[in-house]
Amino acid sequence: MERYTVLLVDDEEEVIRVIMRKIDWEGLGFSVIGYANNGVKALEILEEVQADVVVTDIRMPYMDGMELAQRVRAEYPAAKLVFFTGFDEFEYAKEAVHLEAEEYILKPVNAAELTEVFARLKKKLDQEISEKRSIEVLQKYYLESLPFLQANFYATLIEGKIREEHLPKCLEDYQISLDSPFFCCLVIHTSLRGAKEMPNPLLLFTLVQRQAEERLGERWKGRLFSYLGNTVMIAQLEREEEVTALTDECDRFCRYVHRMHEAVVTVGVGQVCSRILDLARSYGSAREAVSYRVIYGTSRAINIREIAPQETKMALSSEAELPWLFKMIRLGTEQEIEEAVSHYIDRNIASAKSLQQRQVAVMELVGTLFRFAAGNDLHAVLGLGDIRNLYNGLLELETDGLGSWLLEISRSFHEELTNARSRSLQSVIAKAKKYVRNNFADEALSLDTVCQALGISNSYFSTIFKKETGISFVGYLTDYRMEQASRLLLETNDKNYIIAKSVGYSDPNYFSYVFKRRFGMSPLKYRTEHEKSET
């Protein structure tokens, strides 16, 4: 039986206890993932664990139920909303039809009535999921995939095989509109492991593509098609900076399909370009971004500009000549690099049937390594020396010696790329912390504002910040503000409301609530206790 999750939000703790105790959640097919006494805390929980149903009171401190519902509807559109309301609030609640609430329950809460409400919700949720998982529906989606001619044109476009003089006629003949100022390729990679009730892998692939059309295609005027076992989407942007919002939306999409269908989907976000014919390079960088899932994890969006800005400069021809070795240099282990070098030497050097073939192979290898190093800003290129002298010296080496040299160069490249990524992460974290130090008094400071200031997506920043610091950004910001507040309490005689405003809280009551949660006592008691200890 399908089990759904519920988040309870009410500032009356007794109401929540009664609901949790008197309702047979398991029998109804639900489980309570948590509860909160205000909308702010509820959003913090939803950031960590998405709920299928949010049950909220209307009147609460700090953030009421109506504002919470608006945020839930905007950020978690699949969640169902249920309102608790007093009789005098009922008409007010009913007017909020735009929030599309499922039910309005009058207080005091009646266990029998609430049971009926959740029985209806269970039936509705089951029906929605059944429709999405229906094999017949998936087969229909598969038959309704993009027309062959359009898909063939898109594939030819990202392969870089469309000539500029032919482009206008192709767009006209295939009735394709690509008229935005900027474009960006997405590679949507679907793993076939772990999907439930999916007898045919093609149905899962088609499902993900259909879901991407629904959740990403409309806003970004997306053109979706199948290519080399993945779904590719050409997104259209009005401004180049919109790529961060696109990345965040792709990240939410990955988590959504994983929760709904247990499908492991990773989206690679390529370089932004202003010319349609440059989509070939955007596709190449998007495909490269997907390969970084071995480092940053699956079921998420990975923006190549954020994770490896210097690596996107690499010439595509280099990728074509030494694809596996370069992939291992970027992402592999020491052993995998050694195996890739050995494989390359065996296939391209040791197998040469004449001295001339061997000389050509060595020349191509040296040239490609130089392009790889230069395109990735690798200082290890200096170790290659003068290209002509190097080439002549390598021709004198036996196959084993050439293999040892290539392995040494590959390890140097790998180490430098790894260090460059680490420095990039540390730089982002340092900039974010500095931004907090300079702006913590601004009550509007949030994850969104700091990401906007840094020019990166929320999903990427949240991941690396927690990975590098061991704490979420919201937690870090709160801790920093509380540290400053505690210092002001001890070093000044300012009133509570002044200190609250000084550290970014316009509501002194909410400031006291957060302070007590952090230090286990109110600001007033904190000041009194420390004054006593000093005397």
DRENZA-829924 format. One record per residue (C-alpha): residue in three letters; x, y, z. Coordinates in steps of 0.2 Angstrom, whole numbers, plus 5000, padded with zeros to 4 digits. Each point is the difference from the previous one (the first is absolute). Layout:
REM DRENZA-829924
ALAXYZ
...
//
This chain:
REM DRENZA-829924
MET500050005000
GLU500650174996
ARG500650115015
TYR499950194999
THR500850125011
VAL499250145011
LEU500750165008
LEU498950075014
VAL500250195003
ASP499150085015
ASP500650125014
GLU498949905012
GLU501149855005
GLU498549925009
VAL499050004983
ILE501549914992
ARG500249875014
VAL498149964999
ILE500149984981
MET501549895001
ARG499349895014
LYS498249984994
ILE500249974981
ASP500549834994
TRP501350074987
GLU500749834995
GLY498249934997
LEU499650154989
GLY501649984990
PHE500950155007
SER501550045011
VAL500450165009
ILE501750064995
GLY500050145013
TYR499150155007
ALA500450185002
ASN499250145010
ASN500250144987
GLY500250024981
VAL501850045001
LYS500449845009
ALA498949904988
LEU501050074985
GLU501649945008
ILE499349835002
LEU499450004982
GLU501750044994
GLU500749845007
VAL498549884997
GLN498650044987
ALA498349965007
ASP498549934990
VAL498750095011
VAL500350165010
VAL498750035014
THR500150185007
ASP499150115011
ILE499650184993
ARG500550115015
MET501749975006
PRO501550115005
TYR501450054989
MET499249934984
ASP498249964999
GLY499249854991
MET499550114985
GLU501750064997
LEU500749825003
ALA498749934987
GLN500650134987
ARG501849945002
VAL499549825000
ARG499050024984
ALA501450104991
GLU501549885006
TYR499149835002
PRO498550004988
ALA499749825002
ALA499650015018
LYS498250005006
LEU499450145012
VAL498849985015
PHE499550155011
PHE499649995018
THR498850155004
GLY498950075013
PHE498250044996
ASP500450194999
GLU501449974988
PHE499049884988
GLU499350134988
TYR501850084999
ALA500849834996
LYS498749964987
GLU500450154991
ALA501849944997
VAL499449894985
HIS501550044990
LEU501049905013
GLU499149844994
ALA499849935018
GLU499349825000
GLU499050025016
TYR499550135014
ILE499849925017
LEU499250105014
LYS500750005018
PRO499949915012
VAL500649864989
ASN498949855000
ALA500949834998
ALA498649924989
GLU499950154989
LEU501950014998
THR500149814996
GLU498750034986
VAL501050144993
PHE501649904999
ALA499049854993
ARG499550114985
LEU501750074999
LYS500749824999
LYS498849964986
LYS500550154990
LEU501849985002
ASP499949824995
GLN499050044985
GLU501350144995
ILE501549885002
SER499049864991
GLU499850114985
LYS501850055000
ARG500649825001
SER498749934988
ILE500949894987
GLU498650044988
VAL500350195003
LEU501949984998
GLN499849904983
LYS498950154994
TYR501350125005
TYR501349904991
LEU499050004984
GLU499750195002
SER501950045001
LEU500750134989
PRO499849984981
PHE501449924992
LEU500650144988
GLN500150125014
ALA501049885011
ASN501149974986
PHE500350184997
TYR500450035019
ALA501249865000
THR500950064985
LEU500150185008
ILE500949945015
GLU501249894990
GLY500550174992
LYS499549944982
ILE498850144996
ARG500850134988
GLU499650185004
GLU499350034983
HIS498849865001
LEU499450045018
PRO498550124996
LYS499349884987
CYS500149855012
LEU499150105014
GLU498650054988
ASP499849834992
TYR499949915017
GLN498950145008
ILE501350035014
SER500050165010
LEU501750045008
ASP499850195002
SER500750035017
PRO501650115003
PHE500949855009
PHE500049815000
CYS500649865011
CYS500049814998
LEU499549885013
VAL500549825001
ILE498749905010
HIS500849835005
THR498849875006
SER500749855010
LEU499049844997
ARG500449935018
GLY498750015014
ALA498450054991
LYS498549925007
GLU498749914989
MET500950044984
PRO500149844989
ASN500650094985
PRO501550125001
LEU499450104985
LEU498450045010
LEU501050075014
PHE501150104988
THR498450074992
LEU499250045017
VAL501550115004
GLN500050084984
ARG498150045001
GLN500250065018
ALA501450124994
GLU498950074987
GLU498750045012
ARG501150075014
LEU501450084990
GLY499450024982
GLU498750135002
ARG500950135010
TRP501749984990
LYS499249984983
GLY500949835000
ARG500249894985
LEU500249825006
PHE500649854990
SER500949845003
TYR501949984995
LEU501349875004
GLY498949925015
ASN499650175008
THR498750134999
VAL500750174994
MET499150165002
ILE500450164992
ALA499550145012
GLN499750184995
LEU500550145011
GLU499650195000
ARG501650045010
GLU501649915002
GLU499850015019
GLU498449895000
VAL501149854999
THR500149995019
ALA498150005001
LEU500049864987
THR501249905009
ASP499050015016
GLU498449954991
CYS500949854993
ASP500649955017
ARG498250015007
PHE499549894985
CYS501349875004
ARG499449985018
TYR498250004994
VAL500149854988
HIS501149915013
ARG498750025013
MET498549964989
HIS500749864989
GLU501749955009
ALA500850054984
VAL501850065001
VAL500250154988
THR501550124999
VAL499950164989
GLY501650074993
VAL499850194996
GLY501150064986
GLN500850164995
VAL498850154995
CYS500250064983
SER499350134989
ARG500149924983
ILE498949844995
LEU501549924992
ASP501050015016
LEU498849885008
ALA501249864995
ARG501350075012
SER498650025013
TYR499549824998
GLY501849945002
SER500250105016
ALA498349935007
ARG500549824996
GLU501750045009
ALA498950075015
VAL499049835001
SER501749905002
TYR500350105016
ARG498649905009
VAL501449885006
ILE500750155010
TYR498450105005
GLY498749875000
THR498549954990
SER498250065001
ARG500550184998
ALA500450134987
ILE501950044997
ASN500450164991
ILE501749994991
ARG500350195003
GLU499949975019
ILE501049845002
ALA501450024987
PRO500050174992
GLN501849984994
GLU499749834992
THR498650064989
LYS501350094989
MET500749844994
ALA499949974981
LEU498749874995
SER501349924988
SER501149955015
GLU498549915007
ALA499749904984
GLU501849944999
LEU500349945018
PRO498349995008
TRP500349875013
LEU501750055006
PHE499450185002
LYS498449945009
MET501149905013
ILE501250155002
ARG498550115005
LEU499049875010
GLY500949845003
THR501149925013
GLU501849974999
GLN499749824995
GLU498850054986
ILE501250134993
GLU501349874999
GLU498849884992
ALA499550134987
VAL501850044996
SER500449824998
HIS498549984988
TYR500550154990
ILE501849954998
ASP499549824995
ARG498750064987
ASN500950154992
ILE501949975003
ALA500449825003
SER498849954986
ALA500950114987
LYS500549894985
SER501450124993
LEU501250135006
GLN499050134991
GLN498349955008
ARG500950015017
GLN500750174997
VAL498350074994
ALA499249935016
VAL501350085011
MET499850164991
GLU498150005003
LEU500249955018
VAL501150155004
GLY499050124990
THR498449955009
LEU500850005017
PHE500650184997
ARG498250054995
PHE499349925015
ALA501250095012
ALA499850174992
GLY498149984999
ASN499949965018
ASP501350135006
LEU501149865007
HIS501750065006
ALA500649824997
VAL500250044982
LEU501650085004
GLY500749835004
LEU499749954982
GLY501450124995
ASP500350064982
ILE498849904989
ARG501349964986
ASN501349945012
LEU498749905010
TYR499449924985
ASN501849954994
GLY500449935018
LEU498449905001
LEU500449924983
GLU501649935008
LEU499049915014
GLU499449825000
THR498249975002
ASP500249975019
GLY500950165002
LEU498750104990
GLY498749925011
SER500950055016
TRP500250184994
LEU498150014995
LEU499549935017
GLU501150135009
ILE499250144989
SER498349945003
ARG500249995019
SER500650185000
PHE498550064990
HIS498949905012
GLU500750075016
GLU500050184993
LEU498149994994
THR499649925017
ASN500950145009
ALA499250134989
ARG498249945004
SER500450005019
ARG500750184999
SER498450054990
LEU498949925014
GLN501050095014
SER499950164991
VAL498149994998
ILE499849955019
ALA501150155005
LYS499150124989
ALA498349945008
LYS500750025017
LYS500750174997
TYR498350054992
VAL499149945016
ARG501250115011
ASN499750154990
ASN498149984998
PHE499449905015
ALA499050155007
ASP498950004984
GLU498449915004
ALA499849954982
LEU501749915000
SER499649824994
LEU500649854990
ASP499350084985
THR500850175002
VAL501749935004
CYS499949894984
GLN499550144990
ALA501450105006
LEU501349864996
GLY499149964983
ILE499849825004
SER498549885001
ASN499249965017
SER500149824998
TYR501950004996
PHE500450125014
SER498949915013
THR500949844996
ILE501850065001
PHE499750115015
LYS499349865011
LYS501349884993
GLU501550125004
THR499350075016
GLY498949865007
ILE498650125003
SER498650074988
PHE500250184995
VAL498450055009
GLY500749925016
TYR501750094998
LEU499150174997
THR498949975016
ASP501549955010
TYR501050154994
ARG498650125005
MET499849925017
GLU501950015003
GLN499950194996
ALA498450025011
SER500849915015
ARG501550124998
LEU498950154999
LEU499049945016
LEU501650005009
GLU500950154993
THR498650124999
ASN498550065010
ASP498950004985
LYS498249945001
ASN499449834994
TYR499150084985
ILE501550104995
ILE501249855000
ALA498749904990
LYS500050134987
SER501950015000
VAL500249824996
GLY498649994986
TYR498449965010
SER498650134998
ASP498949905012
PRO500750005018
ASN498949865005
TYR500749894986
PHE501750055005
SER499849945018
TYR499249844993
VAL501649964989
PHE501250065014
LYS499249895013
ARG500149854988
ARG501850044997
PHE500650035018
GLY498649925010
MET499550165009
SER499250174996
PRO501150154995
LEU499650085016
LYS500549855011
TYR501649984989
ARG500550185004
THR499649985019
GLU500949835002
HIS501650074992
GLU499950155011
LYS499949905015
SER501449894995
GLU501150154998
THR499650075017
//
